[in-house]
Structures are given as structure tokens and as C-alpha cells.
Amino acid sequence: MKKVSIQIDQELTEDEILVRINDAKLDFDALQKVIKKELQRQTKGQKLRFLQGERQIFPKISEIIFFQTQEGKVHAHSTTEEAEVNLKLYELEEILPENFLRISKSGIVNVDKIYALSRSLAGNLLEFRHSQKSIYVSRRYLRMLEELMEKRF
């Protein structure tokens, strides 16, 4: 029997994970998925709101191509629109589906929407289907993104 317990303690100064097992053969990928799903379940109380000025909009998460921090605020980008989001990137990471991946200190991308990766001296630029928008991938996250994209195709 597998049992997952997660305690949210806002007094902790840093996150702590304790894994107790009775078998040394542990599938860390499976464990990571279980933890992520449990966190998503527990954080569903966080409401994700999209604002365009005084107007609140209701896009589907699947329509979002990326989230990016601009001037201290987080913005969600679809192929045609942009809206301010009420959560920080690290909070979004906890509640977004698995097809969203952190690609830089200031960005999270929907990997299902990626069309191309262009490399240049200026950086690694992601391009999206049916959109003129693009976002840079930092070198720190590039390898993880490439591995994920290779698995998908």
C-alpha cells in the first residue's frame, strides 16, 4: 500500500521532503508525479485569475502558451492575448498541469504549444504554433526541455 502525506507548514524556512520506504527499489519519477499530484490536489483552493485592466477573463489553461514575469508582475500569454495573473511563478508551478515547464527564472512554458527552438549567440528562443510570440530558454533549463521534447516525439 502506498501512502502519501503532505503537510504545509508556513513557518518552515525552507521546503523539506522526508521519504520513508520499506524497499530500496524506488522509482523517483513515479514518486515525483505522486507528490506533484498531491500538491495540486491540496492547492486547488488557490484561485488563478486573469486580468486585463479592470476586466477579468477566463481562458482555458490549454490556450496559454507561456507565463512570464514582466516588471514584477506575472503575465499569461495565449496566441493572441495577454493577461496579468494574480499568482507568482513558483505558485503557478505547483498548480499547473504537467505539460507546463519552468524554462527560466522568469518563464514557464506550455510544452504542447512549442513549434521550434532557435539557437543563436543571443540565446535559445522558443517559437509557438499559430503565434508571433516567443520566449527565451535559459541554459540552465535547456537540457531538461530538450529531453522532454525528445520523449514527446
C-alpha positions, -999 to +999 in steps of 0.1 A: +000+000+000+013+035-009+005+063+014+013+100+007+011+126+034+020+162+027+020+188+055+020+225+046+039+244+073+042+281+065+067+285+094+093+264+077+122+285+064+128+261+035+110+231+020+117+197+034+109+163+020+111+130+040+106+097+022+102+066+042+102+033+023+105-004+031+121-013-003+153+002-016+140+000-052+123+033-055+111+048-088+119+085-083+100+096-114+068+079-101+074+094-067+078+129-081+045+125-101+026+114-069+040+143-049+031+168-076-005+154-080-010+156-042+003+192-041-021+201-069-049+185-051-041+204-019-036+238-036-068+237-057-080+264-032-057+289-049-077+307-075-060+316-107-073+349-120-065+365-154-069+403-155-069+427-184-071+461-167-104+461-149-117+431-168-113+395-156-111+370-184-115+332-184-092+315-209-087+277-209-053+267-194-047+247-226-048+280-245-019+295-226+014+292-244+036+307-216+037+327-184+063+354-180+074+378-153+075+414-166+082+444-144+075+424-113+041+410-124+033+377-140+016+377-174-001+348-191+002+347-229-021+330-254-015+331-291-035+364-293-039+378-258-020+387-227-034+390-192-019+396-157-020+367-133-026+370-095+000+343-086+038+342-086+056+318-109+066+294-081+029+292-071+019+285-107+045+257-109+026+239-081-008+240-096-003+239-134-006+206-153+025+185-162+028+199-197+039+233-182+077+235-176+099+262-160+123+274-187+139+304-169+139+324-138+111+345-154+092+320-175+070+288-176+060+273-210+033+250-222+054+224-240+024+212-261+025+246-279+062+247-288+068+248-325+106+255-327+138+261-308+162+286-324+197+288-311+219+319-315+246+338-297+218+359-282+202+329-266+178+300-271+144+312-284+112+292-283+086+298-310+050+287-308+024+274-333+000+300-347+017+329-328+043+355-334+052+354-297+084+339-284+103+335-251+139+327-242+150+295-225+179+298-201+209+275-205+201+261-170+167+247-182+176+239-218+187+203-213+156+194-194+134+210-221+153+191-249+149+158-231+112+163-225+107+173-262+126+142-274+103+120-253+072+136-267+082+128-304 
